[in-house]
Amino acid sequence: MYWSKYFIPTLKEVPAGTEAPSHQLSLRAGLVHMLTSGVYSYLPLGRRVLNKVESIIRREMDAIGCHELLMPALQPLDIWAKTGRDVGLKDVMITFDDKKGRRMCLGPTHEEIITTIAKDFIQSYRQLPVTLYQIQSKFRDEMRPRFGIVRACEFIMKDAYSFDRAWEGLKKNYDLQLGAYVNIFKRCGLDVIVVSADSGAMGGSVSHEFLAASPIGEDAVWINRENGRIVKDEEGKAPVGEAWERKVAIELGHIFQLGTKYSDALGAVFLDEDGRQKPMIMGCYGIGVSRLLAAIIELNCDQSGIIWPAGVAPFDVEILPVQAPDAVSMQLAEEYYKGLSAAGLEVLLDDRDESAGRKFNDADLIGIPYRVIIGKRMLSQNQVEIKDRRTGVVTAVDKGKLKEEILKLCRP
């Protein structure tokens, strides 16, 4: 991709009214654009990162036997009335009457809808277990949207739902999801804290949250420095003892053993081996996909900009000819661009006729893991430079061995 032909509207100044580094950098690096408070467009660079995150999620979900579908955001409110959550979630639900006078909502989540699907298509124990998932926008009328896409009114979520014939099957699926979640966050470059949590309005017996330590988090945990035990901070009081450290954290995912709360309310039953009717045993597993993007930035940045983990970076390599109008520099940049692209890497070539300072600042801001710097001084020695964005280390290499060296870094 050529920078001059791509849409990367970077900003020099920190936008007014922004507090969190992830909010500031996502705006400055041209990842998102705020339409109104809590409502954002994802610009091409941000969409590329979301694609990477979603691809990681899909691979991990598919690997444990889940099947992707897509459910409607537009939902009749009477389905929610069957579970009582039209009242329980009324403070955040966006509701309205359609032209036929039906009460409708924009789905804040999809337990009721997926249970209706299971009810209509699963009749026998032979069809169980099954786990379905989607990646889709949710809508919640947040009174106080905060920190950009961390707490927004429209956000992207991965939600999965398992249906089993017995509790033993649910526990097996739950453990599979828990392991997949740890893998997802690790591949996104995040260390997570897994902690038992309250099920809240979702219902069910057992639930776990996946948290990442961050100053902008709205949750907190106590971690025992001696044995590693983790306890959710419910009341702001430390557990008994002196070895506890409190960490503020941002929630990235939440999984629940729902049991029969929704299947009982909506009539999602199956026939067992003896022809007896039983309710399906359900689990629910959510990841805040757009929130994950913000968390990655929050925990991978410095004063100059974003430092993308390799697995989710919008591009693998940026080629930066310092003097773009120089024919020799640009010819070499083009050769590198074609060679690395042909090798399967995603490459951004900054071909703009801008000052070196502007190009270096923008490169730091958007945070591509590796940067190839082509300058007249180094070329006079038949060399170019590779900069590691995370470490800041700049290495001079023979210009003829650039492709080989970059492939070693990107595919160790």
Buried (B, 14 or more C-beta within 10 A) or exposed (E): BBBEEBEBEBEEEEEEEBEBBBBBBBBBBBBBBBEEEBBBEBBBBBBBBBEBBBEBBBEBBEEBEBEBEEBEBEBBBEBBBBBEBBEBBEEBBBBEEEEEEEBBBBBBBBBBBBBBBBBEEBEEBEBBBBBBBBBBEBBBBBEEBBBBBBBBBBBBBBBBBBBBBBBEBBBBBBEBBBEBBBBBBBBBBBEBBBBEBEBEEBBBEBBBBBBBBBEBBEBBBBBBEEEEBBBBBEEEEBEEEEEBEEBBBBBBBBBBBBBBBBBBBBEBBBEBEEEEEBBBBBBBBBBBBBBBBBBBBBBBBEEBBBBBBBBBBBBBBBBBBBBBEBEEBBEBBBBBBEBBBEBEBBBBBBBBEBEBEEBBBBBBBBBBBBBBBBBEEBBEEEBBBBBBBBEEEEEEBEBEEBBEBBBEBBEE
